[in-house]
């Protein structure tokens, strides 16, 4: 399952660098593309502005003895507006929505073992459902939204 989760994150990260190279964030003093995986970060990332946060949900078998698995993923993001003014936060949230839609296409990516340098292909693809967007929420002046998808993949076979 970890290869699928890593591959999904890496695909979105690389696509974000192409769609908007200026969309960056700083985590633990390191600037990087503004997409993070909550379970991989030691510091609190809950308040990162204009950053996509991936939160993994439960993993389950698709059924019937198949090697096909699925895992849910929630992508949340927020903005306080340009320079924290709150005046244009709706417009900026719309920009983030558009970027997320762009980086989620196409709905597939190669599954790779990213623990190796260079990454090694697993010989299969991961694919995911269209994003489902929740209504925006206002939280102490920050406008936030969650989008959900389900990522499908074949389990790794141990030799």
Residue pairs with C-beta under 8 A, 6 or more apart in sequence:
1 59
1 69
1 71
1 153
1 155
3 111
3 112
3 113
3 114
3 122
3 153
3 156
4 69
4 71
4 111
4 126
4 151
4 153
5 37
5 56
5 71
5 151
6 112
6 114
7 109
7 110
7 111
7 112
7 114
7 122
7 126
7 153
8 54
8 73
8 109
8 126
8 128
8 151
9 35
9 37
9 54
10 109
10 112
10 114
10 119
11 109
11 126
12 35
12 52
12 54
12 103
12 104
13 33
13 35
15 102
15 103
16 23
16 33
16 34
16 35
16 52
16 99
16 103
17 33
19 99
19 102
19 103
20 99
23 33
23 34
23 50
23 99
24 31
24 32
24 33
24 34
25 31
25 32
25 33
25 34
25 36
25 48
25 50
25 51
26 32
27 36
27 41
27 43
27 45
27 48
28 42
28 43
34 48
34 50
34 51
34 52
35 51
35 52
35 53
35 54
36 45
36 48
36 51
36 52
36 53
36 54
37 53
37 54
37 56
38 45
38 53
38 54
38 55
38 56
39 55
39 56
45 51
45 53
46 53
49 78
49 79
49 80
49 142
50 77
50 78
50 79
50 92
50 96
51 77
52 75
52 76
52 77
52 96
52 100
53 75
53 76
53 77
54 73
54 74
54 75
55 73
55 74
55 75
55 76
56 71
56 72
56 73
57 71
57 72
57 73
57 74
58 71
58 72
59 69
59 70
59 71
60 69
60 70
60 71
61 68
61 69
61 70
62 68
62 69
62 70
62 152
67 154
67 155
67 157
68 152
68 153
68 154
69 152
69 153
69 154
69 155
70 150
70 151
70 152
70 153
71 150
71 151
71 153
72 148
72 149
72 150
72 151
73 128
73 148
73 149
73 150
73 151
74 146
74 147
74 148
75 100
75 131
75 146
75 147
75 148
75 149
76 144
76 145
76 146
76 147
77 93
77 96
77 100
77 144
77 145
78 93
78 139
78 142
78 143
78 144
78 145
79 89
79 92
79 93
79 96
79 142
79 143
79 144
80 86
80 89
80 141
80 142
80 143
81 87
81 88
81 89
81 92
81 143
82 88
82 92
86 141
89 142
89 143
90 136
90 143
92 143
93 136
93 143
93 144
93 145
96 145
97 133
97 145
100 131
100 147
101 131
104 128
104 130
104 131
104 149
107 127
107 128
107 129
107 130
108 125
108 126
108 127
108 128
109 125
109 126
109 127
110 121
110 122
110 124
110 125
110 126
111 121
111 122
111 123
111 124
111 125
111 126
111 153
111 154
112 119
112 120
112 121
112 122
113 119
113 120
113 121
113 122
122 156
124 153
124 154
126 151
126 152
126 153
127 151
127 152
127 153
128 149
128 150
128 151
128 152
129 149
129 150
130 149
131 147
131 148
131 149
132 147
132 148
132 149
133 145
133 146
133 147
134 145
134 146
134 147
134 148
135 145
136 143
136 144
136 145
137 143
137 144
137 145
138 144
